[in-house]
Amino acid sequence: MPRQGRLQLHIADPETGNLGANAIVGGSAGIATGAALSAKMRGTDQVAVCFFGDGALGQGLLYEAMNMAALWKLPVIYVCENNLYGEYTPVQRDDRRRDPGARPAFGIHAESVDGQDVQAVHATMKRLVERARRGEGPAFLECKTYRYYGHHVGDVNREYRTREEEREWMTEHDPLLTLAGRLTGQRLAEQRASSSASRPT
């Protein structure tokens, strides 16, 4: 296949601080913890942030990395994107993933936030970054969100959940529509008739 035709799944841009995605579940935790250790040893005000799904809560690497970060008070934030499904399994059927933000490990500061609320996520992350820069150590943030479509391209029927549930999340909890409503309500933006937001079903 020609080089320009290849699909790049794991992006990275070290010059801007993006150390790269990877295909290992929970693998970002080790990378971010190492970056946080580097920042602390170099005496910078940098804070490492990594993102992973709720399925990573079953990976030992995540807990080993968080334990190290807690012991050394590293400036790192572990962001768990809890989208309510581990591939085909609802979180209600897995105790370890049901409410991860309520069980901080190793003395790590833990919080939960509505991951569909752009402003709430921004305000929470800003506060946690400032906390890390003050030398108060790592934090764990659970962003409660939703996976609109299948786990992969072949996950079309999605028999493990209802279409009513999907429609409710798409209409009642859409982060773009929620933010747009706030901005127009506060007269910080205007709604154009030709740009009404909608999602395919």
C-alpha positions in Angstrom: 0.0 0.0 0.0 1.4 3.5 -0.8 2.7 5.3 2.2 0.2 8.2 1.9 -2.7 5.7 2.0 -1.9 4.2 5.4 -4.2 4.9 8.3 -2.4 6.4 11.3 -4.1 5.1 14.4 -1.6 6.1 17.1 -0.8 9.8 16.8 2.1 11.5 18.6 3.7 15.0 18.6 6.5 15.1 21.2 7.2 18.8 20.3 3.9 19.8 21.7 3.9 17.4 24.6 1.8 14.6 23.0 3.9 11.5 23.8 1.6 9.2 21.7 -1.3 6.9 21.8 -0.9 3.2 22.0 -2.9 0.0 21.6 -2.4 -1.4 25.1 -5.4 -1.1 27.5 -4.2 1.2 30.3 -0.8 1.6 28.6 -1.0 5.4 28.8 -0.7 5.3 32.6 2.9 4.1 32.5 3.9 6.7 29.9 2.3 9.5 31.8 3.8 8.5 35.1 7.2 8.4 33.5 6.7 11.8 32.0 5.5 13.2 35.4 8.7 11.8 37.0 10.8 13.5 34.3 9.0 16.8 35.0 9.6 16.6 38.7 13.3 15.7 38.3 13.8 18.6 35.9 12.0 21.0 38.2 9.5 22.2 35.6 5.8 23.1 36.2 4.6 20.5 33.6 1.8 18.2 34.5 1.2 14.8 32.7 -2.3 13.8 31.8 -3.4 10.4 30.4 -6.8 9.1 29.2 -8.1 5.6 29.4 -11.5 3.8 29.4 -13.2 2.2 32.4 -12.0 -1.2 31.1 -8.4 -0.2 32.1 -9.5 -0.5 35.8 -8.9 -4.2 35.4 -5.2 -3.7 34.4 -2.4 -4.1 37.0 -0.2 -1.6 35.1 -2.6 1.2 36.0 -2.4 0.5 39.8 1.3 0.0 39.7 1.7 3.4 38.0 -0.7 5.1 40.4 1.1 3.6 43.4 4.4 5.0 42.2 2.9 8.4 41.5 1.4 8.5 45.0 4.7 7.5 46.7 6.7 10.2 44.8 3.9 12.8 44.6 4.2 13.1 40.9 2.4 15.8 38.9 0.1 13.5 36.9 -3.7 13.2 36.3 -5.3 9.9 35.4 -8.5 10.6 33.5 -10.9 7.7 33.3 -13.5 8.0 30.5 -16.3 5.9 32.0 -18.6 5.4 29.0 -20.8 2.9 30.8 -19.8 -0.1 28.7 -16.7 -2.3 28.7 -17.0 -3.4 25.1 -20.3 -5.3 25.4 -20.6 -5.3 29.2 -22.6 -2.7 31.1 -20.7 -1.2 34.1 -23.6 -2.3 36.4 -22.4 -5.9 35.9 -18.8 -5.2 37.0 -18.3 -3.9 40.5 -14.8 -2.6 39.9 -16.0 -0.3 37.2 -19.4 0.8 38.6 -18.3 3.9 40.4 -14.5 4.3 40.1 -14.4 7.9 41.2 -15.8 7.0 44.6 -12.9 4.7 45.5 -9.5 6.5 45.4 -6.6 4.2 45.6 -3.2 4.7 47.3 -4.4 7.9 48.9 -4.7 9.5 45.5 -7.2 12.4 45.3 -10.2 11.3 43.2 -13.2 13.1 41.7 -16.0 12.5 39.3 -17.4 14.9 36.8 -20.1 15.0 34.1 -18.0 14.2 31.1 -20.7 15.5 28.8 -20.4 19.0 30.3 -17.5 20.8 28.5 -17.4 23.6 31.0 -17.4 21.3 34.1 -14.6 19.2 32.7 -12.5 22.3 31.9 -13.0 23.8 35.4 -12.2 20.5 37.1 -9.1 19.9 35.1 -7.9 23.4 35.6 -8.2 23.0 39.3 -6.5 19.6 39.3 -3.6 20.9 37.2 -3.1 23.8 39.6 -3.1 21.3 42.5 -0.5 19.1 40.8 1.7 22.2 40.2 1.5 23.0 43.9 3.2 19.7 44.6 0.1 18.0 46.0 0.6 14.9 43.9 -1.5 12.9 41.4 -5.2 12.9 40.9 -7.8 10.5 39.4 -10.7 12.0 37.5 -13.6 10.0 36.3 -15.5 11.6 33.4 -18.9 10.1 33.2 -19.7 9.9 29.5 -21.3 7.7 26.9 -20.3 5.8 23.8 -22.9 6.7 21.1 -22.0 3.9 18.7 -20.5 0.4 18.7 -17.2 -0.6 20.2 -15.8 -1.3 16.7 -17.1 -1.1 13.1 -18.6 -4.6 13.4 -20.6 -3.8 16.5 -23.7 -2.7 14.6 -26.6 -4.4 16.3 -25.6 -3.5 19.9 -28.0 -6.0 21.4 -26.6 -5.3 24.8 -28.5 -1.9 25.1 -31.6 -0.3 23.7 -32.0 2.3 21.0 -34.1 4.3 23.4 -31.1 4.7 25.7 -28.9 5.8 22.8 -31.5 8.4 21.7 -31.8 9.8 25.2 -28.1 10.3 25.5 -27.9 11.8 22.0 -30.7 14.3 22.6 -30.7 15.0 26.4 -27.0 14.7 27.1 -25.2 15.8 24.0 -22.2 18.0 25.0 -22.3 20.1 21.9 -26.0 20.9 22.3 -25.7 21.5 26.0 -22.8 24.0 25.5 -24.6 25.7 22.6 -27.7 26.2 24.7 -25.7 27.8 27.5 -23.7 30.1 25.1 -26.9 31.3 23.3 -28.7 31.6 26.6 -26.0 33.9 28.0 -25.9 35.8 24.7 -22.3 34.7 24.1 -23.2 33.1 20.7 -26.0 33.1 18.2 -27.8 30.2 16.7 -27.9 30.1 13.0 -30.8 28.4 11.2 -28.5 26.6 8.8 -26.3 25.1 11.5 -28.7 23.3 13.7 -26.9 20.4 15.3 -28.2 16.8 14.8 -26.8 13.3 15.0 -27.5 10.4 12.7 -29.4 7.5 14.3 
